[in-house]
């Protein structure tokens, strides 16, 4: 099964991910970075787990880069 960022167990500190920022939700633009903090406490979220990247951007994981 492909890991798409909707389940907290799939997201780890240090992973490269593509996130959608709040300001990019309409356009669907993605921002790539390394996870330094997982902000969602629940085990899953339909729009993606919320994380903070190493550059300080906060958004929901759309794709885990392998």
C-alpha positions in Angstrom: 0.0 0.0 0.0 1.3 3.4 -0.9 1.9 5.8 1.9 0.0 9.0 1.2 0.3 11.0 4.5 -3.2 10.4 5.8 -2.0 8.1 8.6 0.2 9.3 11.4 2.1 5.9 11.6 3.4 6.5 8.0 4.9 10.0 8.8 8.3 10.1 10.5 10.6 12.9 11.7 13.3 13.4 9.1 11.3 12.2 6.1 11.1 14.2 2.8 7.4 15.0 2.1 5.3 17.2 -0.1 2.8 19.3 1.9 0.0 21.7 0.9 0.2 25.0 2.8 -3.1 26.6 4.0 -2.5 29.4 1.4 -2.1 26.8 -1.4 -5.2 24.7 -0.6 -7.2 26.2 -3.5 -4.4 26.0 -6.1 -3.1 22.6 -4.9 0.5 23.8 -4.9 2.9 21.6 -3.0 6.0 22.5 -0.9 8.7 19.9 -0.4 10.7 19.6 2.8 12.0 17.5 5.7 9.7 16.8 8.6 10.9 18.2 11.9 7.7 18.0 13.9 4.4 16.1 13.6 1.5 18.4 14.7 -1.5 16.1 14.3 -2.3 14.0 17.4 -4.9 11.7 15.9 -3.9 8.5 14.2 -5.4 9.6 10.8 -6.8 12.7 9.1 -8.7 12.8 5.7 -6.8 15.8 4.4 -3.3 14.6 5.6 -1.3 14.7 8.8 -0.2 18.2 9.7 3.6 18.7 10.0 6.2 21.4 10.3 9.1 21.3 7.9 12.7 22.2 8.6 12.2 25.6 6.9 9.3 26.4 9.3 6.4 25.9 6.8 3.4 24.1 8.3 0.9 22.1 6.2 -0.7 18.8 5.6 1.2 15.9 4.0 0.0 15.0 0.5 2.8 12.7 -0.5 5.7 11.0 1.2 8.8 11.2 -1.1 10.7 7.9 -1.3 
